[in-house]
Amino acid sequence: MSTLWSFPGQGAQRAGMLHTLLDLPPLRDCLDEAGDALGEDPLRLDSAEALQDTRAVQLCLLLAGVAAARLLMARGLAPDYVGGLSIGAYAAAVTAGALDFADAVRLVSLRGRLMQEAYPAGYGMTAINGLDLPTVERLVGEVRGSGSPVYLANINADNQVVIAGSEAAMDAVAGRARDAGAGAAKRLAVSVPSHCELLAGPAERLAEAFAAVRLRRPQYRYLSGSSARLLVDPDKLRDDLAYNLCRVVDWHATLHSARERGVRLHLELPPGTVLSGLAQRVFEPCRIIAFQGTRPDSLDALLRREVSQEP
C-alpha cells in the first residue's frame, strides 16, 4: 500500500506547538540545528505573541513537520510520496532528502520575512466553503480592481476555495459568496496574501537566495502542491519551492494525483488535522491518519499494519 506523508501550511499553527513535541528526541536535534542556522532560540517562536509574525509561523511549521517525520523514519518507517501545502512543501522536501534542513531553515526564515515586510497589515486570506470553483472565480473577478486587490489562492476541495488580498476586497467577495449560498466565509490565521501575484516580488528575491542552495533528486517521490505533478529534477524542485508563495495551491488536484498513483494511506504530519479532513472524500475508504492526537507507538503499529496490507 503506497503512502503519502502530507505537511500542512499556515493556519494549522497553534501556540505552544513546539513545546508539545519536546518529548520527541528528533525535535531536540531540530531545535539545535535550527538555532545554529538562525542564531536564536527557536523555542521562543511558538508563543501566541510570536505567532502573530509570519516568519515565526513558517519556521514552527517546518520544525514540527521535520521532527515528526524524523521520528517515524528513525523507527524504520518511510513514505512513498511526500507533499506539502504551501510552506509545508519545505518540510516535504527535507523529508524527501532533496533539501538540507539547515538550508530550509534559512530559506524559510527569509521567506517569512519577505512576505511580512511586503504586507505588514491590511491583507490576508479567507476560506469560502460551499461554492464551486467557477462561482468563486466569478465573484473574485467582479470585485477585483485597482483599489480592490483579491485573487484565487487555494483550491482545497471541490467546495472549498481560499482567496487572498486586501481585507476590504476579501470582505466584499465574502459578502457576495454568502448571498450566492456559501456555507461559510472565514478569515484564516494568515496575515499576508499568499499564493497570488501580490507576492511575485518576494518570490523573485527568494529565488535569488535559492540559486546558491544545492538541491538533490528526492529519495522519496515529491508531489508539488502547486502543480500536482511529480518532481524529480532538482532545478524544477527549486523553482517549485521558490515560487510557491505566489502560485495558486491546488491541493485538491494533488490529492487526486496521489490517489491515481496508488496512494491508499494518507498521513498528516503535525500540527493539526486540517489536511486529514480534506483527504477524507478523496481517499475514502482508505486509511487517513493524523500524527497529532495519536501516540507514537500506536502510530507506529497503525502504519506498519496498513502498509503491510495489500490495497
C-alpha positions, 0 to 999 in steps of 0.5 A: 500500500503506497503512502503519502506523508502530507505537511500542512501550511499556515493556519494549522499553527497553534501556540505552544506547538513546539513545546508539545513535541519536546518529548520527541528526541528528533525535535531536540536535534531540530531545535539545535540545528535550527538555532545554529542556522538562525542564531536564536532560540527557536523555542521562543517562536511558538508563543501566541505573541510570536505567532502573530509574525509570519516568519515565526509561523513558517519556521514552527511549521517546518520544525514540527513537520521535520521532527515528526517525520524524523521520528517515524523514519528513525523507527524504520518507517518511510513514505512513498510520496511526500507533499506539502501545502504551501510552506509545508512543501519545505518540510516535504522536501527535507523529508524527501532528502532533496533539501538540507534542513539547515538550508530550509531553515534559512530559506524559510526564515527569509521567506517569512520575512519577505512576505511580512515586510511586503504586507505588514497589515491590511491583507490576508486570506479567507476560506469560502466553503460551499461554492464551486470553483467557477462561482468563486472565480466569478465573484473574485473577478467582479470585485477585483480592481485597482483599489480592490486587490483579491485573487484565487489562492487555494483550491482545497476541495471541490467546495472549498476555495481560499482567496487572498488580498486586501481585507476590504476586497476579501470582505466584499467577495465574502459578502457576495459568496454568502448571498450566492449560498456559501456555507461559510466565509472565514478569515484564516490565521494568515496575515499576508496574501499568499499564493497570488501575484501580490507576492511575485516580488518576494518570490523573485528575491527568494529565488535569488537566495535559492540559486546558491542552495544545492538541491538533490533528486528526492529519495522519496517521490515529491508531489508539488502542491502547486502543480500536482505533478511529480518532481524529480529534477532538482532545478524544477524542485527549486523553482517549485519551492521558490515560487510557491508563495505566489502560485495558486495551491491546488491541493485538491488536484494533488490529492487526486494525483496521489490517489491515481498513483496508488496512494491508499494511506494518507498521513498528516504530519503535525500540527493539526488535522486540517489536511486529514479532513480534506483527504477524507472524500478523496481517499475514502475508504482508505486509511487517513491518519493524523500524527497529532492526537495519536501516540507514537507507538500506536502510530507506529503499529497503525502504519506498519499494519496498513502498509503491510496490507495489500490495497 
